[in-house]
Amino acid sequence: KEFSGAYRGTYKDRLQHTLHWFLLFVVLAEAVGFTWWLSQLRSVAYHHKAGVTWGLSNETFVTVAKYVTTVNIKVVDKGWAFLSVYLSSKENWRTVQELKAAMTTKLAVVKLFVFFYPFLYIVLLQPHVEGCPGGKGNAGCLHVLQENLIVLFVTQLATEFALTGAYVLLLRITVKLERDKHPNKAYTYLEVQAKAQEYDAQTEILDFMNAVLNFGFIVMFANALPFICALCFVFNFPTKRILAYKISYVYNCPVPRSADGIGAWDSVLSALAYMGVTFNCYISIFFLPLLDHWALSDKLILFLTVEHLLIVLKILMEKMMGPKSTAQARIQEHHEDTVEKIVESLQGGGGKTVTAKETKKPDSPYM
């Protein structure tokens, strides 16, 4: 949608933005309600193993429930991504950067909440609302948390492989059909690019989001499942190769645009880091067996003390390190000095004519 200065700030413009945020909270409410409802069913099935739920024996349903949680996460995530991007594209944004920032904020809020809430429910609410399975106190909930985390990561990797494979297959079929129409004509790289999908803002945001999700799971749940660090490490290798292949061969070349840092992602990562301090303290004190013999009041005092001390320490370290590293500051200074010299040279009439050299023909598996 083209930007309209007259439309900005009008009643319709505000209503449009308000409706978008309202739908966002509806999606969040669905995630909360579905997780609570499924947890109640799972709790009843666990304590009545002789019964039947959804046509399955309760023992089977307890196992299947964690996969149902993952399916709900994926469905809500994909559905909201499509709807939110469509609504953002219809809103009145002046620049592409403003549009991307708005899309990032709304997609990140829902995606992070939908992905993290089922796990936070297990840690924060399940011990008090429905109790932990196994009769071992919080250790039962910790075991459920570990199982669900492993299922999510394996499912995430399988989904990325499946989607990329589908995109590659679709592009190959499209190119083959086109080449069959003109068998004696050479198929150029530009023609392949024309058939490839657009690497739009939504795709870019969702690709970045996968890395943010991994960071969030590590900083919030690493002490509950130390193996998650190795899991993320191994998971990132094929994920990076999939991303590189998608950008190189599945999507067409993205349009280069200037960007001042990572935009709204900086605030998202900072918020996740602070949440990680709080949840690591909570899990260590209330869930791990080291302090099982402590009274609840003593645990609460220790949690508040340690959590506040670590947050203060984190703030002090951020202040000491500064917003930029020395290497980054030098790179930016060199860039600014170079740009200034180029501009002065052009303004003074001393600009030189630059002749573009012939570049190597791009490789593509579809040519």
C-alpha positions as CSV (number, residue, x, y, z in Angstrom):
1,K,0.0,0.0,0.0
2,E,1.3,3.4,-0.9
3,F,1.9,5.8,2.0
4,S,-0.6,8.6,2.4
5,G,0.2,11.6,4.6
6,A,-3.4,12.6,4.7
7,Y,-4.5,9.2,5.9
8,R,-1.9,9.0,8.7
9,G,-3.4,9.7,12.2
10,T,-7.0,9.5,11.0
11,Y,-9.8,7.6,12.7
12,K,-9.6,4.8,10.2
13,D,-5.8,4.6,10.5
14,R,-5.9,4.2,14.3
15,L,-8.8,1.7,14.0
16,Q,-6.8,-0.4,11.5
17,H,-3.8,-0.6,13.9
18,T,-6.0,-1.3,16.9
19,L,-7.7,-4.2,15.1
20,H,-4.3,-5.7,14.3
21,W,-3.3,-5.6,17.9
22,F,-6.6,-6.9,19.0
23,L,-6.2,-10.0,16.8
24,L,-2.7,-10.4,18.2
25,F,-4.1,-10.7,21.7
26,V,-6.8,-13.1,20.5
27,V,-4.0,-15.4,19.1
28,L,-2.2,-15.2,22.5
29,A,-5.4,-16.1,24.3
30,E,-5.8,-19.1,22.1
31,A,-2.3,-20.3,23.0
32,V,-3.0,-19.9,26.7
33,G,-6.4,-21.6,26.5
34,F,-5.3,-24.5,24.4
35,T,-2.2,-25.2,26.5
36,W,-4.3,-25.1,29.7
37,W,-7.0,-27.3,28.2
38,L,-4.6,-29.9,26.9
39,S,-2.7,-30.0,30.2
40,Q,-5.9,-30.7,32.0
41,L,-6.7,-33.6,29.7
42,R,-3.2,-34.9,30.0
43,S,-3.3,-34.7,33.8
44,V,-6.6,-36.6,33.9
45,A,-5.3,-39.2,31.5
46,Y,-2.1,-39.7,33.6
47,H,-4.0,-40.3,36.8
48,H,-6.6,-42.6,35.2
49,K,-4.6,-44.8,33.0
50,A,-7.4,-47.3,32.4
51,G,-9.6,-44.8,30.6
52,V,-9.8,-43.5,27.0
53,T,-9.2,-40.0,25.6
54,W,-9.8,-39.0,22.0
55,G,-10.2,-42.6,21.1
56,L,-6.8,-43.5,22.5
57,S,-5.8,-45.3,25.7
58,N,-4.8,-42.8,28.3
59,E,-1.3,-44.1,28.4
60,T,-1.0,-43.5,24.7
61,F,-2.7,-40.0,25.0
62,V,-0.1,-38.9,27.6
63,T,2.6,-39.5,25.0
64,V,0.7,-38.1,22.1
65,A,-0.2,-34.9,24.0
66,K,3.3,-33.4,23.7
67,Y,3.1,-33.8,19.9
68,V,-0.3,-32.1,19.9
69,T,1.3,-29.2,21.7
70,T,4.0,-28.9,18.9
71,V,1.3,-29.1,16.2
72,N,-0.7,-26.3,17.8
73,I,2.5,-24.2,17.9
74,K,3.2,-24.7,14.3
75,V,-0.4,-24.1,13.1
76,V,-0.8,-20.9,15.1
77,D,2.6,-19.7,14.1
78,K,2.1,-20.2,10.3
79,G,-1.5,-18.8,10.4
80,W,-0.5,-15.7,12.3
81,A,2.5,-15.1,10.1
82,F,0.3,-15.1,7.0
83,L,-2.5,-12.9,8.6
84,S,-0.2,-10.4,10.3
85,V,2.0,-9.8,7.2
86,Y,-1.2,-9.3,5.1
87,L,-2.5,-6.8,7.6
88,S,0.8,-4.9,7.9
89,S,1.0,-4.6,4.2
90,K,-2.4,-2.9,4.1
91,E,-1.4,-0.4,6.8
92,N,-0.1,3.1,6.2
93,W,3.7,2.9,6.6
94,R,6.0,5.6,5.2
95,T,9.2,3.5,4.6
96,V,10.1,-0.1,4.1
97,Q,12.1,0.0,7.3
98,E,9.0,1.1,9.3
99,L,7.0,-1.7,7.7
100,K,9.6,-4.3,8.6
101,A,9.9,-3.0,12.1
102,A,6.1,-3.3,12.6
103,M,6.0,-6.8,11.1
104,T,9.0,-7.8,13.2
105,T,7.3,-6.6,16.4
106,K,3.9,-8.3,15.8
107,L,5.4,-11.5,14.5
108,A,8.0,-11.7,17.3
109,V,5.4,-11.2,20.1
110,V,3.2,-14.0,18.9
111,K,5.9,-16.4,17.8
112,L,7.9,-16.1,21.0
113,F,4.8,-16.3,23.2
114,V,3.4,-19.3,21.3
115,F,6.7,-21.2,21.3
116,F,7.7,-20.4,24.9
117,Y,4.4,-20.3,26.7
118,P,3.8,-24.2,26.8
119,F,7.2,-24.6,28.4
120,L,6.8,-21.7,30.8
121,Y,3.4,-23.2,31.8
122,I,5.2,-26.5,32.7
123,V,7.7,-24.6,34.9
124,L,5.5,-21.8,36.4
125,L,1.9,-23.1,36.6
126,Q,1.6,-26.8,36.2
127,P,3.2,-27.6,39.6
128,H,0.5,-25.5,41.3
129,V,-2.5,-26.0,39.0
130,E,-2.5,-29.7,38.2
131,G,0.6,-31.1,39.8
132,C,3.6,-32.8,38.3
133,P,3.3,-36.4,37.0
134,G,5.2,-39.2,38.7
135,G,4.6,-38.2,42.3
136,K,8.2,-36.8,42.5
137,G,7.3,-33.2,43.0
138,N,8.8,-30.7,40.6
139,A,11.1,-33.4,39.2
140,G,8.1,-34.8,37.3
141,C,7.5,-31.4,35.6
142,L,11.2,-31.1,34.8
143,H,11.1,-34.4,33.0
144,V,8.0,-33.3,31.0
145,L,9.8,-30.1,30.1
146,Q,12.9,-32.0,28.8
147,E,10.8,-34.3,26.7
148,N,8.8,-31.4,25.1
149,L,12.0,-29.4,24.3
150,I,13.6,-32.4,22.5
151,V,10.4,-33.0,20.5
152,L,10.2,-29.3,19.5
153,F,13.8,-29.1,18.3
154,V,13.6,-32.3,16.2
155,T,10.3,-31.2,14.7
156,Q,11.7,-27.7,13.9
157,L,14.6,-29.2,12.0
158,A,12.3,-31.7,10.1
159,T,9.9,-28.8,9.2
160,E,12.8,-26.7,7.7
161,F,14.0,-29.6,5.6
162,A,10.5,-30.4,4.4
163,L,9.6,-26.8,3.5
164,T,12.9,-26.3,1.7
165,G,12.6,-29.6,-0.2
166,A,9.1,-28.6,-1.3
167,Y,10.3,-25.2,-2.5
168,V,13.1,-26.8,-4.5
169,L,10.8,-29.4,-6.0
170,L,8.3,-26.7,-7.0
171,L,11.0,-24.6,-8.7
172,R,12.5,-27.6,-10.5
173,I,9.1,-28.5,-11.9
174,T,8.4,-24.9,-12.9
175,V,11.8,-24.6,-14.7
176,K,11.4,-28.0,-16.4
177,L,7.9,-27.2,-17.8
178,E,9.3,-23.9,-19.1
179,R,12.4,-25.6,-20.7
180,D,10.2,-28.3,-22.3
181,K,8.4,-25.6,-24.2
182,H,11.6,-24.4,-25.8
183,P,14.0,-27.4,-25.8
184,N,16.6,-25.8,-28.1
185,K,16.8,-22.5,-26.3
186,A,19.4,-21.9,-23.6
187,Y,17.9,-21.2,-20.2
188,T,19.5,-18.2,-18.6
189,Y,20.1,-17.3,-15.0
190,L,17.8,-14.4,-15.2
191,E,15.0,-16.7,-16.4
192,V,15.6,-18.9,-13.4
193,Q,15.4,-15.9,-11.1
194,A,12.1,-14.9,-12.6
195,K,10.7,-18.3,-11.7
196,A,12.1,-18.3,-8.2
197,Q,10.1,-17.1,-5.2
198,E,10.6,-13.6,-3.9
199,Y,12.7,-13.3,-0.7
200,D,10.4,-10.8,0.9
201,A,10.3,-9.2,4.3
202,Q,8.2,-11.9,5.8
203,T,10.6,-14.7,4.8
204,E,13.6,-12.6,6.0
205,I,11.9,-12.0,9.4
206,L,11.0,-15.7,9.8
207,D,14.5,-16.9,9.0
208,F,15.9,-14.4,11.6
209,M,13.3,-15.6,14.1
210,N,14.6,-19.2,14.0
211,A,17.9,-18.0,15.3
212,V,16.2,-15.8,18.0
213,L,14.1,-18.8,19.1
214,N,17.2,-20.9,19.6
215,F,18.8,-18.1,21.6
216,G,15.7,-17.8,23.8
217,F,15.5,-21.6,24.5
218,I,19.2,-21.6,25.5
219,V,19.1,-18.6,27.8
220,M,15.8,-19.7,29.5
221,F,16.0,-23.5,29.7
222,A,19.7,-24.4,29.5
223,N,20.0,-25.4,33.2
224,A,16.8,-27.5,33.0
225,L,18.2,-29.4,30.0
226,P,22.0,-28.7,29.5
227,F,21.8,-31.0,26.5
228,I,19.8,-28.2,24.7
229,C,23.1,-26.2,24.2
230,A,24.6,-29.1,22.2
231,L,21.3,-29.7,20.5
232,C,21.1,-26.1,19.3
233,F,24.8,-26.2,18.3
234,V,24.2,-29.3,16.1
235,F,20.8,-28.0,14.9
236,N,22.3,-24.8,13.7
237,F,24.7,-26.4,11.2
238,P,22.1,-28.0,8.9
239,T,19.8,-24.9,9.5
240,K,22.5,-22.5,8.2
241,R,23.2,-24.7,5.2
242,I,19.5,-24.9,4.4
243,L,19.2,-21.1,4.7
244,A,22.2,-20.6,2.5
245,Y,20.8,-22.9,-0.1
246,K,17.4,-21.3,0.0
247,I,18.8,-17.8,-0.6
248,S,21.2,-19.0,-3.3
249,Y,19.0,-21.3,-5.3
250,V,15.4,-21.3,-4.1
251,Y,14.6,-17.6,-3.9
252,N,15.5,-14.8,-6.2
253,C,18.1,-12.3,-5.3
254,P,16.8,-10.0,-2.5
255,V,16.7,-6.2,-3.1
256,P,19.6,-4.6,-1.2
257,R,18.4,-2.0,1.3
258,S,20.3,0.0,4.0
259,A,19.7,-1.0,7.6
260,D,20.9,0.5,10.8
261,G,21.8,-2.6,12.8
262,I,19.2,-5.4,13.3
263,G,16.3,-3.0,14.1
264,A,13.6,-4.3,16.4
265,W,15.5,-7.5,17.0
266,D,17.9,-5.8,19.3
267,S,15.1,-5.1,21.8
268,V,13.8,-8.7,21.5
269,L,17.2,-10.2,22.2
270,S,17.8,-7.9,25.1
271,A,14.4,-8.8,26.6
272,L,15.1,-12.6,26.2
273,A,18.4,-12.2,27.9
274,Y,16.8,-10.6,31.0
275,M,14.1,-13.2,31.0
276,G,16.8,-15.8,30.9
277,V,18.3,-14.5,34.1
278,T,15.0,-14.8,35.9
279,F,14.0,-18.2,34.7
280,N,17.5,-19.7,35.2
281,C,17.3,-18.6,38.8
282,Y,13.8,-19.9,39.2
283,I,14.5,-23.3,37.7
284,S,17.7,-23.7,39.7
285,I,16.2,-22.9,43.0
286,F,12.7,-24.4,42.8
287,F,13.1,-27.3,40.4
288,L,16.6,-28.8,40.8
289,P,17.1,-31.2,43.7
290,L,19.9,-29.3,45.3
291,L,17.6,-27.2,47.6
292,D,14.7,-29.7,48.0
293,H,15.2,-29.6,51.8
294,W,14.8,-25.8,52.0
295,A,11.5,-24.3,53.1
296,L,9.5,-22.4,50.4
297,S,9.9,-19.1,52.1
298,D,13.7,-19.6,52.2
299,K,13.7,-20.5,48.5
300,L,11.7,-17.4,47.7
301,I,14.1,-15.1,49.6
302,L,17.1,-16.8,47.9
303,F,15.5,-16.5,44.5
304,L,14.7,-12.7,44.8
305,T,18.2,-12.0,46.1
306,V,20.1,-14.0,43.5
307,E,17.9,-12.9,40.6
308,H,18.3,-9.2,41.5
309,L,22.0,-9.5,42.0
310,L,22.5,-11.2,38.6
311,I,20.4,-8.5,36.9
312,V,22.5,-5.8,38.5
313,L,25.6,-7.6,37.4
314,K,24.3,-7.9,33.8
315,I,23.5,-4.2,33.7
316,L,27.0,-3.3,35.0
317,M,28.6,-5.6,32.4
318,E,26.6,-4.0,29.6
319,K,27.7,-0.6,30.8
320,M,31.3,-1.6,30.9
321,M,31.3,-3.2,27.5
322,G,29.4,-0.3,25.9
323,P,27.0,-0.4,23.0
324,K,29.7,-1.2,20.4
325,S,32.9,-3.2,20.4
326,T,36.2,-1.5,19.5
327,A,36.4,-3.4,16.2
328,Q,32.9,-2.3,15.2
329,A,33.6,1.3,16.1
330,R,36.7,1.3,14.0
331,I,34.9,-0.3,11.0
332,Q,32.1,2.4,11.2
333,E,34.7,5.2,11.5
334,H,36.6,3.9,8.5
335,H,33.4,3.6,6.5
336,E,32.3,7.2,7.4
337,D,35.8,8.6,6.5
338,T,35.8,6.7,3.2
339,V,32.3,7.9,2.2
340,E,33.2,11.5,3.1
341,K,36.3,11.3,0.9
342,I,34.3,9.9,-2.0
343,V,31.7,12.6,-1.7
344,E,34.3,15.4,-1.5
345,S,36.1,13.9,-4.6
346,L,32.8,13.9,-6.6
347,Q,31.9,17.5,-5.5
348,G,35.3,18.8,-6.4
349,G,35.1,17.4,-9.9
350,G,37.9,14.9,-9.3
351,G,35.7,11.8,-9.7
352,K,37.0,9.0,-11.8
353,T,35.1,6.9,-14.3
354,V,34.7,3.4,-13.1
355,T,34.4,0.6,-15.6
356,A,32.6,-2.5,-14.5
357,K,34.5,-5.7,-15.1
358,E,32.9,-8.7,-16.6
359,T,31.7,-11.1,-13.8
360,K,31.5,-14.8,-13.8
361,K,28.2,-16.3,-14.9
362,P,26.3,-17.4,-11.7
363,D,26.0,-21.1,-11.2
364,S,22.5,-22.7,-10.7
365,P,21.5,-26.3,-10.5
366,Y,18.4,-25.5,-12.7
367,M,20.4,-24.2,-15.7
